Amino acid sequence: MKTPIRVAVTGGAGQIAYSLLFRLGNGEVFGPDQPVILQVLEIPAAMGALEGVVMELDDSAQTLVHGIEATDDANKAFAGANWVILVGGKPRTAGMQRADLISANGAIFVDQGKAINNAAADDVRVVVVANPCNTNALVAKANAPDVPANRWFAMTRLDENRAKAQMAKRAGVNFADVTNVGVWGNHSAAQFPNFEHALIAGKPALEVLPERDWFEGEFMTVNQERGKAIIDARGKSSAASAANAALDTVRSLITPTPAGDWFSAAVFSEGNNYGVAQDMIYSFPLRSDGTNWSYVEGLEISDYARGKIQANVDELNEERDAVKDLL
């Protein structure tokens, strides 16, 4: 029997965590023979609700779950954790401006970064889901100086999945037929799902769908505003799709990327990739060998794409300035 992996999840009584906790224990992420210990964090006021989630996890009788620890103490939640999935944060609600969300969440991620630094395993990897996830990840990373920069990820896989779904529906193909979709920049309305390198059934998307006006118009708008549209429709932010994308992110980082393809995640920029400034959490197309990730290098970037990439740099610089006192 393998040694259990410790997976910490914050916001454990929330909708996203409720959708992902059960899937962490069924083998679909880490493999059918890899046991896990779930370490779940909540705020004190939500511990009663978390108790109910733990009851359901117990009642699921998943044989790969070798322990469940529920706590309102971040140091206990992150103790020995090999993976930390930061889901908990103040959610964006109808009418809330992004600047308000940045301000509300900053202090949360200062404390969580410190707790990760103090308590997590030496090999810890951190995926930030709570929005604004790029800047939340930057704040947490800044407060965890002992955790290497290449261990921090902010989730843009949801944007990639949304972009692939749009292309698949437009082309009348299966989702799996759409590959090489890289999301650049911020998980925000500025994001750039780069359709120029995308493939549909192995052919350039712009050949299969020779509708550049659609790509630059409706496709971009739908992807950039999808989160708001879901809030308007449900009255709540994305939950099941966000949980699915978080698990996709982890799986892509620990599984060799199919030859020629890539996936999206925001990582700490060192300032030497495609002209993106250093010291920000910026989404790029990435590959993994199953252990280490790397940038997809050598992509030809059009003037159109370069403008979108720079717009995200500018926005993330503004967000970084808004939290500079926390870094």
Secondary structure, DSSP 8 states (H G I E B T S, - for coil): ----EEEEEESTTSHHHHHHHHHHTTTTTT-TT--EEEEEE--GGGHHHHHHHHHHHHHHT-TTEEEEEEES-HHHHTTT-SEEEE--S----TT--HHHHHHHHHHHHHHHHHHHHHHS-TT-EEEE-SSSHHHHHHHHHHT-TTS-GGGEEE--HHHHHHHHHHHHHHHT--GGGEE--EEEB-SSTT-EEEGGG-EETTEEHHHHS--HHHIIIIIHHHHHHHHHHHHHHHSS---HHHHHHHHHHHHHHHS---TT--EEEEEE--S-STT--SSSEEEEEEEE-SS-EEE-------HHHHHHHHHHHHHHHHHHHHTGGG-
